[in-house]
């Protein structure tokens, strides 16, 4: 499946208003077998902005496409300069109450799995197990020539050594880990090659315009087939990579419940959309289920 560079979505039909009652989420979890599909909205309370919500990064930032990254050395220099700076902040993000609630639901046997569209690793940091990273992870780097996968912290050390003193002030950080930098701030930033073969390095994430690995997609389809219901958390479902699983669940007669403050592309397939912030909503649901969740703010 190819990630189309769909940057916005405007409702073309009248959609029902969102509810402020989280009880449908609690009802689904009481039945067990819930498959979670999470998006950028679950990480905003950890200080990572989303793409399309209020103040979303798409208002100021267009994500780089796979085609641009692979075709242009200048584009790769710009990407890695921005990503290298952003990683310093992005890598310090900590799970919030929403991530911790999902982890606790899993520990209490209420979930059949977790699929995340995020690349921040916060579900795993909160304690969720077996998380399917639909779009990969910024914590890994892959060589486009030899396929070697290496830890991001190793590349960070190499980039630090190649660019001593590189510390511009960024205007902001984006969901893909990029910092907002001008061309002047990027300057002559040095990109380092693969340490094994000298090839081009890329973060192990699915860029816009790049294909999600077919085996990963099929694994997610299997999870949908085996689930009792689908719980979407913090995703606008603008891109087809997530929306297709909502459609699959609805076509199979499995209830879809969405928690997202704004309307989503999947609302017409859902039983309801709960228009509440993720952390407070999921903490409230956990309380109704008698599951304790630490709701302290995430440390930066």
C-alpha positions as CSV (number, residue, x, y, z in Angstrom):
1,X,0.0,0.0,0.0
2,X,1.4,3.4,-1.0
3,X,1.1,6.4,1.3
4,X,-0.5,9.1,-0.8
5,X,0.5,12.6,0.1
6,X,-3.0,13.5,1.2
7,X,-2.5,16.6,3.4
8,X,-6.0,17.6,4.1
9,X,-9.6,16.3,4.2
10,X,-12.8,18.3,4.1
11,X,-16.1,16.6,5.0
12,X,-18.4,16.2,1.9
13,X,-21.4,15.1,3.9
14,X,-23.2,16.0,7.0
15,X,-21.7,14.1,9.9
16,X,-23.2,13.6,13.3
17,X,-21.8,15.8,16.0
18,X,-19.3,14.2,18.4
19,X,-20.4,13.0,21.8
20,X,-18.9,14.0,25.1
21,X,-19.9,10.7,26.8
22,X,-17.0,8.2,26.9
23,X,-19.3,5.4,27.9
24,X,-19.3,3.8,24.4
25,X,-15.5,3.3,24.8
26,X,-16.0,1.7,28.2
27,X,-18.8,-0.6,26.7
28,X,-16.5,-1.8,24.0
29,X,-13.6,-2.5,26.4
30,X,-15.9,-4.4,28.8
31,X,-16.6,-6.8,25.9
32,X,-12.9,-7.4,25.4
33,X,-11.1,-8.2,22.1
34,X,-10.7,-4.5,21.3
35,X,-8.2,-3.6,18.6
36,X,-6.7,-0.1,19.1
37,X,-5.7,2.1,16.1
38,X,-3.9,5.2,17.3
39,X,-2.8,8.4,15.5
40,X,-0.9,11.6,16.2
41,X,-3.6,13.0,18.4
42,X,-2.8,10.6,21.3
43,X,0.8,12.0,21.5
44,X,-0.1,15.7,21.5
45,X,-0.3,15.7,25.3
46,X,3.3,14.5,25.3
47,X,4.4,17.7,23.5
48,X,4.4,16.2,20.0
49,X,2.0,18.1,17.7
50,X,-0.4,16.4,15.3
51,X,-0.7,17.1,11.6
52,X,-4.3,18.2,11.2
53,X,-5.9,19.2,14.5
54,X,-6.1,22.7,15.9
55,X,-2.6,24.2,15.5
56,X,-1.5,21.1,13.5
57,X,1.9,21.2,11.8
58,X,0.4,21.1,8.3
59,X,-0.5,24.8,8.6
60,X,3.2,25.6,8.4
61,X,5.0,22.4,7.3
62,X,4.7,20.0,4.3
63,X,6.1,16.6,5.0
64,X,8.8,15.4,2.7
65,X,7.9,12.7,0.2
66,X,9.8,9.6,-0.5
67,X,10.3,10.7,-4.1
68,X,11.8,14.0,-3.1
69,X,14.1,12.4,-0.4
70,X,15.5,9.7,-2.8
71,X,15.9,12.0,-5.8
72,X,17.8,15.0,-4.2
73,X,20.9,15.3,-2.1
74,X,19.8,18.8,-1.2
75,X,16.5,17.4,0.0
76,X,18.3,14.8,2.1
77,X,20.5,17.5,3.6
78,X,17.5,19.6,4.5
79,X,15.7,16.5,6.0
80,X,18.5,15.3,8.1
81,X,19.4,18.7,9.4
82,X,15.8,19.2,10.5
83,X,15.4,15.7,11.8
84,X,18.7,15.7,13.6
85,X,17.8,18.8,15.5
86,X,14.2,17.6,16.1
87,X,15.4,14.2,17.4
88,X,16.9,16.0,20.4
89,X,13.5,17.1,21.5
90,X,11.4,14.3,20.0
91,X,13.5,11.6,21.7
92,X,12.9,13.1,25.1
93,X,9.1,12.9,24.8
94,X,7.4,10.7,27.5
95,X,4.1,8.8,27.4
96,X,1.1,10.6,28.6
97,X,-2.1,9.4,30.4
98,X,-3.6,8.2,27.1
99,X,-0.6,5.9,26.3
100,X,-0.6,4.7,29.9
101,X,-4.4,3.9,29.8
102,X,-4.0,1.9,26.6
103,X,-1.1,0.0,28.2
104,X,-3.3,-0.8,31.3
105,X,-6.2,-1.9,29.1
106,X,-3.8,-4.4,27.5
107,X,-2.5,-5.6,30.8
108,X,-6.1,-6.3,32.0
109,X,-6.7,-8.4,28.9
110,X,-9.2,-6.1,27.2
111,X,-7.3,-5.6,24.0
112,X,-6.5,-7.9,21.1
113,X,-3.8,-5.6,19.8
114,X,-2.5,-2.1,19.1
115,X,-1.7,-0.6,15.7
116,X,-0.2,2.8,15.7
117,X,0.3,5.3,12.9
118,X,2.8,7.1,15.1
119,X,6.6,6.8,14.8
120,X,7.4,8.0,18.4
121,X,7.5,4.7,20.3
122,X,5.4,6.1,23.1
123,X,3.0,3.2,23.3
124,X,5.9,0.8,24.0
125,X,7.5,3.2,26.5
126,X,4.2,3.2,28.4
127,X,4.3,-0.6,28.5
128,X,2.1,-1.7,25.6
129,X,3.3,-5.0,24.1
130,X,3.2,-6.3,20.5
131,X,2.5,-2.8,19.1
132,X,2.4,-2.8,15.3
133,X,4.1,0.3,14.0
134,X,2.2,0.8,10.8
135,X,4.5,3.6,9.6
136,X,7.7,2.5,11.2
137,X,9.8,4.2,14.0
138,X,12.2,7.1,14.2
139,X,14.3,5.2,16.6
140,X,15.7,3.2,13.7
141,X,17.6,4.0,10.5
142,X,17.8,1.9,7.3
143,X,20.2,1.9,4.4
144,X,18.5,2.1,1.0
145,X,21.3,0.2,-0.6
146,X,22.2,-2.7,1.6
147,X,19.2,-2.7,3.9
148,X,21.2,-2.5,7.1
149,X,19.0,-1.3,10.1
150,X,20.8,0.5,12.9
151,X,19.8,2.4,16.0
152,X,19.0,6.1,15.6
153,X,21.3,7.1,18.5
154,X,24.3,5.8,16.5
155,X,23.5,8.0,13.6
156,X,22.9,10.9,16.0
157,X,26.5,10.5,17.3
158,X,27.9,10.4,13.8
159,X,25.9,13.5,12.7
160,X,27.1,15.4,15.9
161,X,30.7,14.6,14.9
162,X,30.2,15.6,11.3
163,X,28.5,18.9,12.3
164,X,30.1,20.3,15.4
165,X,28.3,23.3,16.9
166,X,25.1,22.8,14.9
167,X,22.5,24.1,17.2
168,X,20.1,26.5,15.4
169,X,16.9,27.6,17.1
170,X,13.9,25.9,15.6
171,X,10.5,27.5,15.1
172,X,8.8,24.2,16.1
173,X,8.8,20.4,16.1
174,X,6.6,18.3,13.8
175,X,4.9,14.9,14.2
176,X,7.5,13.3,11.9
177,X,10.4,14.5,14.2
178,X,11.4,17.4,11.9
179,X,12.4,20.8,13.3
180,X,11.2,23.8,11.4
181,X,14.4,25.4,10.0
182,X,15.0,27.8,7.2
183,X,17.4,27.1,4.3
184,X,19.9,29.5,5.9
185,X,19.8,27.5,9.2
186,X,20.3,24.3,7.3
187,X,23.3,25.8,5.6
188,X,26.0,23.2,4.6
189,X,24.9,20.5,7.0
190,X,26.8,17.4,6.3
191,X,24.9,14.1,5.7
192,X,26.8,10.9,6.6
193,X,26.5,7.7,4.5
194,X,25.8,4.1,5.6
195,X,28.7,2.9,7.7
196,X,28.5,-0.6,6.1
197,X,28.3,0.2,2.3
198,X,28.3,4.0,1.9
199,X,24.7,4.1,0.8
200,X,21.9,6.5,1.5
201,X,20.5,6.4,5.0
202,X,16.8,7.0,5.7
203,X,14.8,6.8,8.9
204,X,12.9,3.5,9.2
205,X,9.6,5.2,8.6
206,X,7.1,5.3,5.8
207,X,7.3,8.6,4.1
208,X,4.4,10.2,2.2
209,X,4.5,8.6,-1.3
210,X,6.1,5.4,0.0
211,X,4.6,1.9,0.3
212,X,3.7,0.4,3.6
213,X,5.3,-3.1,3.6
214,X,2.6,-5.6,2.4
215,X,3.3,-8.1,5.1
216,X,2.7,-5.4,7.7
217,X,-0.6,-4.4,6.1
218,X,-1.7,-8.1,6.0
219,X,-0.8,-8.5,9.6
220,X,-3.0,-5.5,10.5
221,X,-5.8,-7.0,8.4
222,X,-5.5,-10.2,10.4
223,X,-5.7,-8.2,13.6
224,X,-8.9,-6.6,12.4
225,X,-10.4,-9.9,11.5
226,X,-9.7,-11.3,14.9
227,X,-10.9,-8.3,16.9
228,X,-14.3,-7.8,18.5
229,X,-14.3,-4.1,17.8
230,X,-12.0,-1.3,16.6
231,X,-11.2,1.7,18.8
232,X,-9.6,4.6,16.9
233,X,-7.7,7.1,19.1
234,X,-6.5,10.5,17.9
235,X,-6.5,9.9,14.1
236,X,-8.2,12.0,11.5
237,X,-8.1,8.9,9.2
238,X,-7.2,11.2,6.3
239,X,-4.7,8.8,4.8
240,X,-5.9,5.5,3.5
241,X,-3.3,3.5,5.4
242,X,-5.5,3.8,8.6
243,X,-8.9,4.4,7.0
244,X,-8.8,1.0,5.2
245,X,-8.9,-0.9,8.6
246,X,-11.9,1.2,9.7
247,X,-13.7,0.3,6.5
248,X,-12.7,-3.4,6.9
249,X,-14.1,-3.5,10.4
250,X,-17.3,-1.8,9.5
251,X,-17.9,-4.0,6.5
252,X,-17.4,-7.1,8.8
253,X,-20.0,-5.7,11.2
254,X,-17.5,-4.9,13.9
255,X,-18.3,-1.8,15.9
256,X,-16.0,1.1,15.3
257,X,-15.6,3.7,18.1
258,X,-13.6,6.9,17.5
259,X,-12.1,9.2,20.1
260,X,-11.0,12.4,18.3
261,X,-11.8,16.0,19.0
262,X,-12.4,16.9,15.3
263,X,-14.5,15.1,12.7
264,X,-12.7,12.3,10.9
265,X,-12.8,10.6,7.5
266,X,-14.1,7.5,9.2
267,X,-17.0,9.0,11.2
268,X,-19.6,7.6,8.8
269,X,-18.3,4.1,9.6
270,X,-18.4,4.5,13.3
271,X,-20.9,3.8,16.0
272,X,-19.9,7.1,17.6
273,X,-17.1,9.7,17.8
274,X,-16.2,10.9,21.3
275,X,-15.0,14.5,20.9
276,X,-12.8,14.7,24.0
277,X,-9.1,15.0,24.7
278,X,-7.5,11.6,24.7
279,X,-5.8,11.6,28.1
280,X,-8.8,12.8,30.2
281,X,-11.2,10.6,28.1
282,X,-9.2,7.4,28.5
283,X,-8.5,8.1,32.2
284,X,-12.2,8.5,32.8
285,X,-12.9,5.2,30.9
286,X,-10.3,3.5,33.0
287,X,-12.0,4.8,36.2
288,X,-15.3,3.4,35.1
289,X,-13.7,0.0,34.5
290,X,-11.9,0.1,37.9
291,X,-8.5,0.3,36.3
292,X,-6.0,2.8,37.9
293,X,-4.1,5.0,35.5
294,X,-1.4,7.5,36.5
295,X,-2.7,10.7,34.9
296,X,0.2,13.0,35.8
297,X,1.4,15.2,32.9
298,X,4.1,13.6,30.7
299,X,7.6,14.8,31.5
300,X,9.5,16.4,28.7
